[in-house]
Amino acid sequence: MCGPKGELTVEPTLTYEPLGAQYDVLRTIGQGSYAQVKLAHHRLSGTAVAIKVLLKEKIHYYLIRTEVGIMKMMNHPNIISLHQIIETKKKVFLILELADGCELTECIEQSGFLHEGLARKIFNQLIHAMCYCHDIGVVHRDLKPDNIMVDSTGKVKIIDFGLGALVKPGMKLSRFCGALQFCAPEFFLCQPYDGTKVDTWNLGVLLYFMVTGNLPFEGATYKELESRVLLGRYAIPRHLSKELQELIRFLLTVNPVERPTPKDIMVHPWLREVETSSSGHSDKMDPSHLDPTIMAVMADMGFNPREVQRSLLDKLYNEPMATYSLLQCQARQQDDYTSQPEPVKPGVTPFPTLTDPTTFPCYQKRVTNPPAIRVFHSLCSKTDSSQDKEQVGQRLRSAPAPVMLPQCPQKRMFTFHEDSVFTETQHNGTMNSIRGAYRSWKKWTSRIGESLLRLCCCTPLRKKRVVPQREA
């Protein structure tokens, strides 16, 4: 969901009692007819999240069930992710990924319009995301600038599938929804429609808006707007490239049968110039190959590793699954900061790395549950002895950075001096050897200097002063 804006104002936790044990609700960052979006922090990991609050009394439950079902299916880098679902008698809370950046509307308002290079980069990500949605049988039906987040690097996240629908090939939809100025001609004709073709029309309106700063279809009245849409009447600025003008006309085809699909658009000449982006699915957690570091941290928090594995395997979207997912997001953020250093945003805790144990945040413990640690080791390795497991368990409870490594014998402290390494027990004898070597080296340099003076300059050597010895 959209990122935080303005100052943080903590809202009363009592209003959201089911969330209080796991999240600190800060403030409202989005408001719609049927839902609110809250900015919150996950208590255990300190990660910022967006919580979408759906009121059952204001929206049909089957629509909530549809949105939840769609979000559970999503696994794409350009689509917002779902972490957890909390349901009460009156509300459904969707804990979602908090997208960086701002809405596409703000990006365009700041500059008036986007240059073709940036517009191409953003549009290419949108096309890949919609191809993925249509392949798994999901249509959005509300693609507009307010539902597209763009960060400082131009990365896109599509949000809000509240008007989305699950479809099968050839299936027609009958519900008319979405922003009026983005509606396809089929809506005005009140005819059953193909949801994928409606998404294509919305992409055409979006592309036009990005490169011009204006909407293609506007009218002072509903009838005027309807007439312009059904006739396909709009003006294309001449400064746009020919390929872009052709693509806009291609997308805004009035007849839905002749309108292209996202896969047809991907091979258009205007998009061939863009670099190949990551169009594959996100590398979300794999229940059969869980990250041992994350599991160790969660065991230290008090989670039962068997419960975590079962939650991920069955996709329960409960507290263990959300915690694992949020810690995994922190790990990815840490990798991004390492490859492209940027200031860390307030409220976002970088994930600790094994190479820098001091970066481990002070996680809160969920419950005190020592048996969970033993269960975790039984899941990871069945050949370890009981003594080894006990030693590793002690390190997990006491070490600031849990590392799943074999127990090693403790070594003495080493003292580093320039290029040499000495143990404390050898320090005094070694220093005496260094002083003796220094005196010998000084005598040799003095003799060599005198020899050179004698050979080159014929300078008589200085005679040594003889001191008479005393009689005994």
C-alpha positions in Angstrom: 0.0 0.0 0.0 1.0 3.6 -0.2 3.9 4.9 1.8 3.8 7.1 4.9 3.3 10.8 4.5 3.6 13.7 6.9 4.1 13.4 10.6 3.2 10.3 12.6 0.3 10.5 15.0 -0.3 7.4 17.1 -4.0 6.4 17.0 -5.6 4.8 20.1 -4.8 1.1 20.2 -8.1 0.3 21.9 -9.8 1.0 18.6 -8.0 -1.9 17.0 -7.8 -4.4 19.9 -7.1 -7.4 17.7 -4.0 -5.6 16.3 -2.6 -4.3 19.6 -0.7 -7.4 20.6 1.1 -7.5 17.2 1.1 -4.0 15.7 1.3 -0.4 16.7 -1.3 1.5 14.6 0.1 5.0 13.8 -2.3 6.8 11.5 -4.6 6.7 8.5 -2.8 6.9 5.1 -5.7 6.0 2.8 -9.5 6.4 2.8 -12.1 4.9 0.5 -15.8 4.2 0.4 -15.5 0.7 1.9 -12.1 0.6 3.6 -9.4 2.5 5.4 -5.6 2.0 5.2 -3.5 2.5 8.3 0.2 2.9 8.8 1.5 0.5 11.5 4.6 -1.1 12.9 5.1 -4.8 13.5 6.0 -5.0 17.2 8.4 -8.0 17.0 10.5 -6.9 14.0 9.8 -3.1 13.9 8.9 -3.3 10.2 6.5 -0.7 8.8 3.3 -2.2 7.2 0.1 -1.0 5.7 -3.1 -2.4 7.3 -6.3 -2.3 5.2 -9.4 -2.3 7.4 -12.5 -3.7 5.7 -15.9 -3.1 7.3 -18.2 -6.0 6.9 -21.3 -3.9 7.4 -20.4 -1.6 4.4 -19.4 -4.2 1.9 -20.7 -7.6 0.8 -18.7 -10.4 2.4 -18.3 -12.2 -0.9 -16.4 -9.1 -2.2 -14.1 -9.2 0.8 -13.6 -12.9 0.2 -12.7 -12.3 -3.4 -10.2 -9.6 -2.5 -8.6 -11.9 0.1 -8.5 -14.8 -2.4 -6.8 -12.6 -5.0 -4.2 -11.3 -2.6 -3.3 -14.8 -1.5 -2.6 -15.7 -5.1 -0.3 -12.7 -5.8 3.4 -13.4 -6.1 5.0 -10.7 -8.4 7.6 -8.0 -7.8 5.4 -5.3 -9.2 2.3 -6.2 -7.1 1.8 -5.5 -3.4 2.2 -8.5 -1.1 -0.1 -9.8 1.6 1.5 -10.8 5.0 -1.4 -11.6 7.3 -5.2 -11.7 7.7 -6.9 -10.9 11.0 -10.7 -11.3 11.1 -13.3 -10.2 13.7 -17.0 -10.1 13.8 -17.2 -6.7 12.3 -13.8 -6.2 10.5 -11.2 -7.9 8.3 -7.7 -6.6 8.6 -5.3 -7.2 5.7 -1.7 -6.7 6.7 0.1 -5.6 3.5 3.5 -4.7 2.3 4.2 -1.0 2.6 5.2 0.3 -0.8 8.0 3.0 -1.0 7.6 6.2 -3.0 4.4 8.0 -3.9 1.3 7.6 -6.1 1.8 7.9 -9.8 -0.6 10.9 -9.7 1.9 12.8 -7.6 4.8 12.0 -9.8 3.0 13.4 -12.9 1.7 16.4 -11.0 5.2 17.4 -10.0 6.6 17.4 -13.5 3.5 18.0 -15.6 4.1 14.8 -17.6 6.7 12.0 -17.9 9.3 11.8 -20.6 9.0 8.8 -22.8 12.0 7.0 -21.3 10.6 7.0 -17.8 7.0 6.4 -19.0 8.3 3.4 -21.0 10.1 2.0 -17.9 6.9 2.3 -15.7 4.6 1.1 -18.4 6.7 -2.0 -19.1 6.4 -3.1 -15.5 2.7 -2.5 -15.6 2.4 -4.7 -18.7 4.4 -7.5 -17.1 2.3 -7.4 -13.9 -1.0 -7.5 -15.8 0.2 -10.4 -18.0 0.9 -12.3 -14.7 -2.6 -11.4 -13.3 -4.4 -12.5 -16.5 -2.4 -15.7 -16.6 -3.6 -16.7 -13.2 -7.2 -15.6 -13.8 -7.3 -12.2 -12.1 -8.5 -8.9 -13.4 -8.0 -5.6 -11.6 -10.7 -3.4 -13.2 -9.5 -0.3 -11.3 -6.1 0.5 -12.9 -5.6 4.3 -12.3 -2.7 6.5 -11.1 -3.9 6.4 -7.5 -3.5 2.7 -7.4 0.1 2.6 -8.7 3.0 3.4 -6.4 6.4 4.5 -7.9 9.6 4.8 -5.9 12.6 7.0 -6.5 14.2 4.4 -8.8 11.1 4.0 -10.9 10.0 0.7 -9.5 6.3 0.1 -9.7 3.9 -1.6 -7.2 0.2 -2.1 -8.1 -2.1 -1.8 -5.1 -5.8 -2.2 -4.2 -7.5 -5.2 -5.7 -10.8 -4.3 -4.0 -12.6 -4.2 -7.4 -10.7 -7.2 -8.8 -12.4 -10.4 -10.0 -11.5 -14.0 -10.6 -12.2 -15.1 -14.1 -11.8 -18.0 -16.5 -11.1 -17.9 -20.2 -14.1 -16.6 -22.1 -15.9 -15.6 -18.9 -18.0 -12.4 -19.0 -18.5 -10.0 -16.1 -21.5 -7.8 -15.4 -20.5 -5.5 -12.5 -19.7 -2.0 -13.6 -17.1 -0.3 -11.4 -14.0 1.9 -11.5 -13.3 5.6 -12.1 -15.7 7.1 -14.6 -13.0 8.7 -16.8 -11.1 5.3 -17.0 -14.2 3.3 -17.9 -14.1 1.3 -21.1 -16.9 1.7 -23.8 -18.5 -1.6 -22.6 -19.4 0.0 -19.3 -21.3 2.8 -21.0 -23.2 0.3 -23.2 -24.1 -1.7 -20.1 -23.1 -5.0 -21.8 -21.4 -8.0 -20.2 -17.7 -7.6 -20.8 -14.3 -9.3 -20.8 -12.4 -8.1 -17.8 -9.0 -8.5 -19.4 -10.0 -6.1 -22.2 -11.1 -3.6 -19.6 -7.7 -3.7 -18.0 -6.1 -3.1 -21.5 -8.3 0.0 -21.9 -7.3 1.3 -18.5 -3.6 0.8 -19.5 -4.2 2.9 -22.6 -5.7 5.7 -20.5 -2.8 5.4 -18.0 -0.2 5.6 -20.8 -1.9 8.7 -22.3 -2.0 10.4 -18.9 1.6 9.6 -18.1 3.0 11.2 -21.3 0.6 14.1 -21.6 -0.4 15.0 -18.1 -4.1 15.0 -19.2 -6.8 12.4 -19.5 -7.9 11.4 -23.0 -11.6 11.5 -22.4 -13.2 14.3 -20.4 -16.6 15.9 -20.5 -18.6 18.5 -18.6 -21.5 16.0 -18.3 -21.9 12.3 -18.2 -23.5 12.3 -21.7 -20.6 14.3 -23.1 -18.1 11.9 -21.6 -20.0 8.9 -22.8 -20.1 10.3 -26.4 -16.3 10.9 -26.5 -15.5 7.4 -25.1 -17.9 5.6 -27.5 -16.6 7.5 -30.5 -13.0 7.1 -29.4 -12.5 10.9 -29.8 -9.3 12.3 -28.3 -6.3 14.3 -29.4 -2.7 13.0 -29.4 0.1 15.6 -29.1 2.4 15.7 -32.1 5.6 15.8 -30.0 5.1 12.1 -29.1 7.1 9.6 -31.1 5.2 7.7 -33.9 5.6 4.4 -32.1 4.0 5.8 -28.9 1.1 7.4 -30.8 0.5 4.1 -32.5 0.6 2.2 -29.2 -1.9 4.6 -27.6 -4.3 4.1 -30.5 -3.8 0.4 -30.3 -4.7 0.3 -26.6 -7.7 2.7 -26.9 -9.5 0.5 -29.5 -13.3 1.0 -29.0 -14.2 -2.5 -30.1 -13.1 -4.8 -27.3 -12.8 -7.8 -29.7 -10.1 -5.9 -31.7 -8.4 -4.6 -28.5 -5.0 -6.2 -27.8 -4.0 -8.3 -24.8 -1.0 -7.4 -22.6 1.0 -10.1 -24.3 0.4 -8.4 -27.7 1.5 -5.1 -26.2 4.8 -6.5 -24.8 6.2 -7.1 -28.4 5.2 -3.6 -29.6 8.2 -1.6 -31.1 7.9 1.2 -28.5 8.6 -1.3 -25.7 11.5 -3.1 -27.4 13.8 -0.2 -26.5 13.3 -0.8 -22.7 15.8 -3.0 -20.9 14.4 -6.5 -20.0 13.0 -6.2 -16.5 12.3 -8.9 -13.9 9.0 -10.1 -15.2 9.1 -13.4 -13.2 7.4 -14.1 -10.0 8.8 -13.0 -6.6 11.0 -15.4 -4.7 8.8 -15.7 -1.7 9.4 -18.2 1.1 9.7 -21.8 0.3 8.4 -24.0 3.2 10.8 -26.8 2.2 13.9 -24.5 2.2 13.4 -22.1 5.1 16.2 -19.6 5.9 18.0 -20.9 9.0 19.0 -17.5 10.2 15.4 -16.2 10.1 14.2 -19.4 11.8 16.9 -19.0 14.5 15.7 -15.4 15.2 12.1 -16.5 15.4 13.0 -19.4 17.7 14.7 -16.8 19.9 11.5 -14.7 19.8 9.6 -17.7 21.1 8.0 -19.2 18.0 7.6 -22.9 17.6 9.5 -23.8 14.4 7.1 -26.6 13.5 4.3 -24.1 13.8 6.2 -21.6 11.5 6.8 -24.3 8.9 3.2 -25.5 9.0 1.9 -21.9 8.6 4.1 -21.4 5.6 3.3 -24.7 4.1 -0.5 -24.3 4.4 -0.4 -20.5 3.7 -2.4 -19.7 6.8 -1.4 -15.9 6.8 -1.2 -15.9 10.6 1.3 -14.4 13.0 4.1 -16.9 12.4 3.8 -16.5 8.6 3.7 -12.7 8.8 6.7 -12.6 11.1 8.8 -14.8 8.8 7.7 -12.8 5.7 8.5 -9.5 7.3 12.0 -10.7 8.4 12.6 -11.9 4.9 11.6 -8.5 3.6 14.2 -6.9 6.0 16.8 -9.3 4.6 16.1 -8.2 1.0 16.1 -4.5 2.1 19.5 -5.0 3.7 20.8 -6.5 0.4 19.5 -3.5 -1.5 21.2 -1.1 0.9 24.4 -3.0 0.4 24.3 -2.8 -3.4 23.0 0.7 -3.5 23.6 2.6 -0.3 20.8 5.0 0.7 19.7 6.6 4.0 17.6 4.2 6.1 14.1 5.5 6.5 12.7 6.0 10.0 10.7 3.1 11.2 12.4 0.5 8.9 14.8 -1.7 10.7 17.5 -3.2 8.5 17.8 -6.9 8.7 20.9 -8.2 10.6 23.7 -9.9 8.7 26.0 -12.5 10.0 29.0 -10.4 9.1 27.9 -7.5 11.3 26.2 -8.9 14.5 25.8 -5.4 15.9 23.1 -4.6 13.5 20.7 -7.2 15.0 17.7 -5.2 16.3 16.5 -5.8 19.8 13.6 -8.1 18.9 10.9 -8.5 21.4 10.2 -12.0 22.5 6.8 -13.5 21.7 6.8 -16.0 24.6 9.4 -17.8 26.6 9.5 -21.2 24.9 12.8 -23.1 25.2 11.4 -26.3 23.9 10.8 -24.6 20.5 14.5 -24.3 20.0 15.1 -28.0 20.5 12.3 -28.7 18.0 13.9 -26.4 15.5 17.2 -28.3 15.7 15.4 -31.6 15.3 13.9 -30.2 12.1 17.2 -28.9 10.7 19.5 -31.8 11.5 18.6 -35.3 12.7 22.3 -36.5 13.0 23.4 -34.0 15.7 24.1 -35.4 19.2 22.1 -34.2 22.1 25.2 -32.4 23.5 25.8 -30.5 20.3 22.1 -29.4 20.3 22.3 -28.2 23.8 25.4 -26.2 23.0 23.8 -24.6 20.0 20.7 -23.9 22.1 22.7 -22.0 24.6 24.2 -19.9 21.9 20.8 -19.0 20.5 19.6 -17.9 23.9 22.7 -15.8 24.8 24.4 -14.7 21.5 23.3 -11.4 19.9 23.6 -12.9 16.4 22.3 -16.5 16.2 24.6 -18.4 13.9 23.9 -22.1 13.1 27.6 -23.3 13.1 29.3 -26.3 14.8 30.7 -25.7 18.3 34.4 -24.7 18.2 36.9 -24.8 21.1 37.5 -21.5 22.7 40.8 -19.8 21.8 43.0 -17.4 23.6 42.8 -13.7 22.8 45.2 -12.4 20.1 47.0 -9.1 20.1 47.5 -7.5 16.6 50.7 -5.4 16.1 51.2 -4.1 12.6 51.7 -7.1 10.3 52.4 -9.6 13.1 50.1 -11.6 15.4 51.3 -12.6 18.9 49.6 -14.4 21.7 49.5 -12.7 25.1 51.8 -15.4 26.6 54.5 -14.7 24.0 54.3 -10.9 24.1 57.1 -10.1 26.5 59.7 -12.4 25.0 59.0 -11.3 21.5 59.4 -7.6 22.4 62.9 -8.3 23.9 63.8 -10.1 20.7 62.7 -7.1 18.7 64.8 -4.7 20.8 67.9 -6.9 20.4 67.4 -7.1 16.6 67.1 -3.3 16.4 70.5 -2.8 18.3 72.3 -5.3 16.0 70.8 -3.6 12.9 72.0 -0.2 14.1 75.6 -1.5 14.6 75.7 -3.0 11.1 74.4 0.2 9.4 77.2 2.2 11.2 79.9 -0.2 10.0 78.6 -0.1 6.4 78.5 3.7 6.4 82.1 3.9 7.6 83.3 1.5 4.9 81.5 3.5 2.1 83.2 6.7 3.3 86.6 5.1 3.3 86.2 3.7 -0.2 84.7 6.7 -1.9 86.1 9.7 -0.1 89.4 8.4 1.2 88.5 9.8 4.6 90.7 8.5 7.4 88.8 6.5 10.0 88.3 8.1 13.3 90.7 6.6 15.8 89.4 5.1 18.9 90.3 6.8 22.1 92.5 4.6 24.3 91.9 4.9 28.0 94.7 3.7 30.2 93.7 0.9 32.6 94.2 1.3 36.2 96.7 -0.8 38.0 95.3 -3.5 40.1 
